[in-house]
């Protein structure tokens, strides 16, 4: 996996699509709301889940993509994500 892109819808009054890297120290917290629900009473499963997400957050770049829910902006949104993915893939080759 080269990168994770978290989509964040903004109000329609905002016109530009923006993308920003989520700092690794904040990536775990940013990913957690998108995780599959887990049972806190199962301590071992919770530990494994937490370990997996901490590893994911530390090894895979996470980006926040903010956009306006406007179909006219869809090409810009796609271009922004594809461009960022190209950069993330190229960076991964040199790690």
C-alpha positions as CSV (number, residue, x, y, z in Angstrom):
1,X,0.0,0.0,0.0
2,X,1.6,3.3,-1.1
3,X,-0.7,5.7,0.8
4,X,-4.1,6.2,2.4
5,X,-6.3,9.2,1.4
6,X,-8.9,10.3,3.9
7,X,-11.7,12.2,2.2
8,X,-13.1,15.2,4.1
9,X,-16.1,17.0,2.6
10,X,-16.3,20.7,3.1
11,X,-19.0,23.2,2.5
12,X,-20.0,24.0,-1.1
13,X,-18.7,27.6,-0.7
14,X,-15.1,26.3,-0.7
15,X,-13.8,26.0,-4.2
16,X,-10.3,24.5,-4.1
17,X,-9.4,20.9,-3.4
18,X,-6.6,20.6,-0.9
19,X,-4.4,17.7,0.2
20,X,-2.1,17.6,3.1
21,X,0.0,14.9,4.7
22,X,-1.2,13.8,8.1
23,X,1.8,13.8,10.5
24,X,2.7,10.3,11.5
25,X,2.0,11.1,15.1
26,X,-1.6,12.0,14.2
27,X,-2.2,9.3,11.6
28,X,-3.4,6.6,14.0
29,X,-6.1,9.0,15.4
30,X,-7.1,10.0,11.9
31,X,-7.5,6.4,10.7
32,X,-9.3,5.1,13.8
33,X,-12.8,6.5,12.9
34,X,-12.6,4.5,9.6
35,X,-11.8,1.2,11.3
36,X,-14.0,-1.8,11.7
37,X,-15.8,-1.9,15.0
38,X,-14.2,-4.1,17.6
39,X,-15.1,-5.6,20.9
40,X,-13.4,-4.0,23.9
41,X,-14.1,-6.9,26.0
42,X,-11.9,-9.1,23.9
43,X,-8.5,-7.9,25.1
44,X,-6.4,-9.9,22.7
45,X,-8.3,-8.9,19.6
46,X,-8.2,-5.3,20.7
47,X,-4.4,-5.5,21.2
48,X,-3.9,-7.0,17.8
49,X,-6.2,-4.5,16.2
50,X,-4.4,-1.6,17.9
51,X,-1.0,-3.0,16.9
52,X,-2.1,-3.4,13.3
53,X,-3.4,0.2,13.1
54,X,-0.3,1.6,14.8
55,X,1.9,-0.3,12.3
56,X,-0.2,1.0,9.4
57,X,-0.1,4.6,10.7
58,X,3.7,4.4,11.1
59,X,4.5,2.8,7.8
60,X,2.0,4.1,5.3
61,X,1.7,7.8,4.5
62,X,-1.8,9.2,5.3
63,X,-3.2,12.2,3.5
64,X,-6.2,14.3,4.2
65,X,-8.1,15.4,1.1
66,X,-10.6,18.2,1.6
67,X,-13.1,18.9,-1.2
68,X,-16.4,20.5,-1.9
69,X,-19.3,18.2,-2.8
70,X,-19.6,19.7,-6.4
71,X,-19.6,17.5,-9.5
72,X,-17.9,20.3,-11.4
73,X,-14.9,19.9,-9.1
74,X,-14.7,16.1,-9.6
75,X,-11.9,16.4,-12.3
76,X,-9.8,18.6,-9.9
77,X,-10.4,16.2,-7.0
78,X,-9.3,13.2,-9.1
79,X,-6.3,15.0,-10.5
80,X,-5.2,16.0,-7.0
81,X,-5.4,12.5,-5.7
82,X,-3.7,10.9,-8.7
83,X,-0.9,13.4,-8.6
84,X,-0.4,12.8,-4.9
85,X,-0.5,9.0,-5.5
86,X,2.2,9.4,-8.2
87,X,4.4,11.3,-5.8
88,X,3.8,8.8,-2.9
89,X,4.6,5.9,-5.2
90,X,7.8,7.5,-6.4
91,X,8.8,8.3,-2.9
92,X,8.2,4.7,-1.8
93,X,10.6,3.5,-4.5
94,X,13.5,5.4,-2.8
95,X,12.8,4.3,0.8
